[in-house]
């Protein structure tokens, strides 16, 4: 007999632990389990082990609203974030709900039974009334690495940050980091103190800004108001600050570019070619800004322990890489900090009544459900602010939705797009390479609510926290055997996801 739960949460990272806590608190009678493919909780913060790994958002907004961040440093490294997540799980009685080594390989919905069947890699199966997908947005088994010519010729060590070996020795060796995103700007200063020299090789510059590790105002508020109230006020302050910076950059991109350049110039050595290495061809916040705590990247460059090269790779050589400009960079270790492979819903095949779901043909409802797919919610965070801000609101709304269904005796909830001609656009309006590479595999979003994937926290507070959970385009019904037949859902066809 299959074990049945009211809710199955897929993933025991920051989103899955948050979802479990909200279920325990808001709907204590609901049965649930958290299915984790790996042997440990924490998601990203347990998986990545490269030097210096840290958040690029402050923990007063990246942390949970219900659990204050008590550390003096607001930009924290992975071990402290992982300890915070696991402490959250323990404090909320979630450890007993997490089932490790449970890699989900397929899920199928039965309208007749009003439940999901979830298949695990080892052959076990579970059933659930609802699925909550909290597995993140990228593949855990592999990072993205372009096909570099001559790669096999290199006589040193090549490593991707997503698979950092525990025994990799950096001390006294020349390190070449290929990339210019958040991972690269973290790695370079972290290795600069022990490596012979570190070079960051980038094809295109990135906007990089120094941020203080310690939030002086936050720490003062916590001292004078106590950890709970101080955290709450700091969170409000930082949410407003993030919104103001993003809005300013989008409204006045030219001025924002000049201000960022001015800050970079003050952080770098006199005469440094700022426009060559720190002047991107796109506007601020067309892609995510990179934060460097206390300007550590700039400090490593000032002290001569690191440098930046902007060029394209012609080929790897036996001793390094040859650039298109003709310059050769020697290296003992090459780190391919070239990004992630985006994977929606963990790459899990989804079927509804035997029909495969084509994610690219679905439209996102309130940024948390998919058109034509019943009883499935997912967690996606912000790209222009701290990820967890949105996840918390989604979890709140999810619990309110389940309570509404219980109060009215509903078993099934399915978004239905009433206007099949509604214009759509990509799920995430974001210019990062890892998003552009996968945009054709992701759901779409519409041009109006509730089919927009909002990136506005204050707007989402109204929509998800205080707004009505019902909507003309959200269809509720009872299971077929409960005395009320569900209304027909998706059109007939080979795959679900044809703008249903």
N, C-alpha and C positions, 0 to 999 in steps of 0.2 A: 504494500500500500504506500503510495506517494505521500510524503509529508506535505501538509498544506499550511500556507500562511496568508494572512490578510495582505501583507506587503512583503515583497522581496526587493531588497536594495542591492544593486550590483556595484561593488567597489567599496573598500574600506579606507579611502583617502579622506581628504578634508571635507568633500561634499557628502560622502556616505556616512561619515561619523556625525556630521551635522544633521543629516536627514534622520538618522537613528535617534538622536537626542530629541528632535522635535516630535517624533512619533511617541517616544516614551513620555514626554511631558504633556503634549496636547491630546493624545489619544491613547492613554495608558492601557486600554483594553484590547488594542489591536495587537495581533501576533505578527512578528516580523523577524527576518534574519538578514544579515549582511553577508553577501557572498563575495569573497576575496580570492582572486586567482593566485596571488602570491602567498608566501608563508608568513607575512608580516603586514601590519596595518601601517597607515601613513601615506600610501600612494607615492606621489612624486618625492616627498621628503624622506622616504626610506629608500626609494629606488636609486636616486642620484647620489653618487659618492665622490664626485670630482672636487678638487681643492677649492675651498672658499664658497661652496654652494650656500646661497642665502636667498632671502626674499628680495624682490625689488619693489615691494609695497610695504608701507608701515604696518606693523602688526596690530595697531589699534583699529585699523579698518580691515586688514587681512584676517585678523582673528575673528572669533565668533562674537556676536553681539551679547550673548548671554554669559560669556566667560572672559573676564578682564585679562588683558595682557599685563603681567606684573613686572616684567623685566625692565631694567633701566634703558636698554637699547631697543629702539623701535624698529630698526632694520636688523633682523636677526638671522643667524646662520641656521642651517638645516637641523643640526642636533637639538637646538632649543625649540624650533618649531615642531619637530617630531615629538619631543617630550610634552609639549603643550597639547598636541592632538591626542596622544595616548592617555594623558591625564584626563582630558575631556571624556574619552571613552570610558575610563574606569569610574570617574565620578558619576557618570550617568548610567552605570550598569550595562554598558554595551558590550563589554568583553565577551560575555556569555552568548551574545547574539551573533558574533562574527564567526564565520565558518571559512577557515583557511584552505588553500589548495582546492578551491571550488571555481575553476575556470568555466564560465558559461560559454557554451558552443552553439546554442540555438534556443530560441524562444518561439512558442506558437500559441496563438489565441484561439479559443473555441467559443463562439457565440452561444452555442447550445448550453455549454457549461458555465459561461460567464467567468472564465478563468484562463490564466496563462499556464502553460507547461514549460518548465525551464530545464534544459538538458545540460548536465555537467560533463566535463571532459572524460571523467572516469566512468561514465555510463549511468550515474545516478540521475534521478529526475525529481523535481519538486513542482508543486502547483501553487498558484497565488492569485488573489483577486486583482492585485495591482503590481506593476513593476515600476521601480524608481531607478533609472539609470544614472549612476554617479561615478562612472569609470573614467572621467576626464575626456580629453579630446585628442590624445595622441597615442601612438603604438608604443607599448612598453617593451616589446621585444626587439625593436630596432629604431635607430635614429636615422635622420636623412643625411646621406653623403652623396654628393654628385660623383659622376664618373670621371675621376681625374686621370688624364693621360699619363702613362709611365708610372703609375702608382706602384706596380710590382718591382720597379727598379730600386726603390728607396731602400737603403740598407739599415735604416734605423727603425724606430718604433712608431706605428701609427695607431692612434686611439680616438674613439668617439667619446665625448663626455658622458653619454648615456650608459656606457659600458666601461667605466673607469676601473682598471685592474688594481687590486689592493697592493700589489707588489711593484707598481711602477715607480722607478727611481727618477727623481727630477734634479736632485742636488748636483750642481756643477755641470749640468748639461744645457745645451742650446735648445730652446723650445720654440717652435713655430705654431701659433694658434691661427687657424684659418677660420675667419668669421668676424662679425662685428656686432652681434646682438648681445642680449643679456648674459648668455653663458660665457661668451668670449671676454666681455669686459669684467666679468667676475674672475675668470681663470687667470688672466694676465697679472693683476696685482697679487693674487694669492700665491703664484709660483715665482714671482720676481725676487722675493727675498732669498730663495735658496738656489734657483737656477742660475747658470752662468749668464744667461740673457734670455729675455722673452720678446718675441716679435709678434704683433697682431697684424696679420695680413688680411686686408679687407678688399672686396671688389667695389663696394659702395660704402661711403661713410654713414654713420648713425648719429642721431642727436643724443648727446650724453650730457647729463647734468649731475653735479655733486649734490648730495643730500646729507644732512647730519645723521649719524648713527643714533644719537640720543636726541630726543625731542624734549628740549628744556621746558617748554610750556606744559607738555604732557606730564612730565615728572613732577613739576610744581603742583599741578592740579591734583595728582594722586596723593601728594603729601598733605595738601591742605583740605581736600574734600574726601579723602579716602579712596581706596582702589576702585570701588564700584562707581561712585559718582564721578570721580576723576577720569575714569576710563570712558564713561558715557559722554562727558563733555569733550574729551579729546577726540573721540570718534566723530562727534558732530563737527568739530573744528576741521578735522582732516578730510571729512567728506566734502565740506564746503570748499576747502582749499584745493582738492583734486578737481572739483567741478570748475572752479574759477580758472585754474591753470589751463585745463582743456578748452574751456570756452574762449579764453583769451587767445590761445594758439589758433583755434579755428576761425575766430573772427578777425584777428590781426596777424596773419601768418608772417608777413614781412617784418613787422616789429618784433614778433616772437623770435624769428630767426636771428635778428640783430642782437637781441638780448642774450640768447644762448651763445652766440659767437663771442660776445663781450665777456661772458662768464668763462668760457673755454680759454680765451686769450689770457685772462688773469690767472688761470690755473696752470698754464703751460709755460715752458721756458721762453725767454725773450727770443724773438725771431723764428719761433716754431711755425711751420706752414699750416696754420689753422684751416685755411680754405681748402687745402688739398685733402686733409685727413678728417676734418670735423664739420664739413659743410655739405650735407646731403642734397641730392637733386630734387627732393620732394619737400613738402611743407611739414612743419612740426605737427605731430600727432596724426599724420596720414599713416604712419606706423608708430608703434609704441615707443615713447622716449625711454632711454636706458638711464637708470640711476646708479651712481657710484657712491657708496657711503664714505663720507668724509673725503671725497675726491681721491680715493686710493689709486685709481688708474692714472690720474694726472700726476700724482706724487711719484709713482713708479717711473713715469716718463721723465719728470723733472730730475730725478736722481740718477738717470742713465741706466736703470735696470731693465727698462722696457722701451720699445719704440713701436711706431705704427707705419705700415707700408700700405699704400693704396694702389693696387695694380691687379692684373689678371694672371692666372697661372697658365703658362704654355705647356709645361710638363713637369712631372716629378723627375728628379735625377737620383743618382746613387747617394748623394750627400745632402739633398734638400729639394728645392723647387726652382725651376727656371721661369721667370716672369716674361710676359709679352714685351715688356720694355727692354729685355735683354739682361736685366739684372738677375743674379742668382742669390738666393737666400739659403745659407747653410743651416742645417738643423740635425740634432740627434733624435729629437722627438717631435712628431707632427701631431697636433690635436685638431681634428676636423669638427670644430664647433659650428657646424653648418646647418643645424636646425633639427626639427622634429618631423615625423610623418603623422599628419593628422588622420585620425580614425574615429568617425562618429560611432557612438554606442559600442565602443570596443570591437567594432567589426563583427558584431553578433548578427547572424541572419535572423530576420524577424518575419514571421508569417501570420496572417490573419485568416482563419478558416481555410487553411491550405494554400492561400495565395501569398506569394512573397511580397514584401513591402519594398518598394523602390524609394529609398530615402530622398533622392534627388527630385522625385515627383511629388513629394509632400510639402505642405506649407506649415510653418511653425505657428502654433497657437499660444499667445502670451509668452512666447519664448520658453515654453515648458512642456508642450504636448505637440502631437503631429496630427494633421488632418487625416481622417479616415482610420486612425489607429486607436482602439479603445483601451482605457485603463493603463496607459503608459505615460509616465512623466519622466523628465530628465533634468539634470542640473547643468546649467551653462552660466558662466560668470561674465563679468564685464571685461572688455578689452581696453577701455579708457579709464579704468579705475581698479580698485582692488577686487579681485575675482569673487571673494567670499561675500561681499556686500549683496550681490544679486542672489547668490545661493541661499542665503538666509531668508530673503523675501520669498523665494520660490518654495522653500520648505514650509514656511508659514501658510502660504496660499494652498499648497498641497494638503496640509492638515485640515484647513477650513473646508476644502472641497470634499474630502472624505467625510467630515462631520455632516455636511449638507446632505450627502448621499445617504448616510445612516439615518438621518432625521426624516427623510422622505422615502425610505425603503428602496432606493435605487441600487442596482448592482453594476450598471454599466454607464460609462461616461465617454463620449466620443465627440471630438470636434468635427464639424462638417462645414466645409467651405460652400456657402450658398451662392457665391458669385464666381463661377468657373473662369470668367474672363478678367478677374482682378489682376492687374499688373503685379509682377513679382520681381524681386531682386535677390542677390546673394544673401544667405543666412547671416553672414558677418560682413559688414561694410568696412573692411580692414585691408590695408595694402601689404601686410606681411607676406613674405614668400611662402611660408608654410600654409597660410590660408589660401593664397592664390593657387597653389599646387593641388589643393583638395576641393576647391569650391564646387566643382562639378559633381562631387559625390555627396554633398551636404544638402539638407532640406533648404527650401527657399523661405523668404518672408514676403509679406504683402506690402501694400501701400497705405494701410489703415489698421487701426486697432479692431479686433484683438489679434491681428495677424502680423503685427510688427514685433521684432525682437529688439526691445528697448535697451539702450545703453545709458539711460538717465535714471539715477537712483531715486531722486525725489518724485519723478513721474511713476516709477515702479512702486514706491510706497503707497501712492494713491491707488494704483491698479491692483497690486498684489496683497497689500496689507489691509487696506480699508475698503477696496472696491468689492462689488458683488461677485461671488464666485459663479453665478449663473450668467448666461449670455444666450441670445437667440441662435448663435452658431455653435453652441455646446449642447449636445443631445444626451439626455438622460433616459434610461430605461431599466426595466427589471429583467431578470433572467427569463429565458423562454419558459421554464417550468414553474415560474412563480405567479402565473395568472395574468401576465401582461407581456405580450410579445414585443421584442424590440422593433423599432422602425427599421426598414432596410437601410443599410449603410452605404458601402462603397459600390460604384458601378461594377458590372461584370467586366472581367478582363484578365489578361495574363499576370499583371502585377498591380498591386495596390500602390498608389502614389501618382496617379494621373490627375493631379490637381483636385483630389477628392476633398 
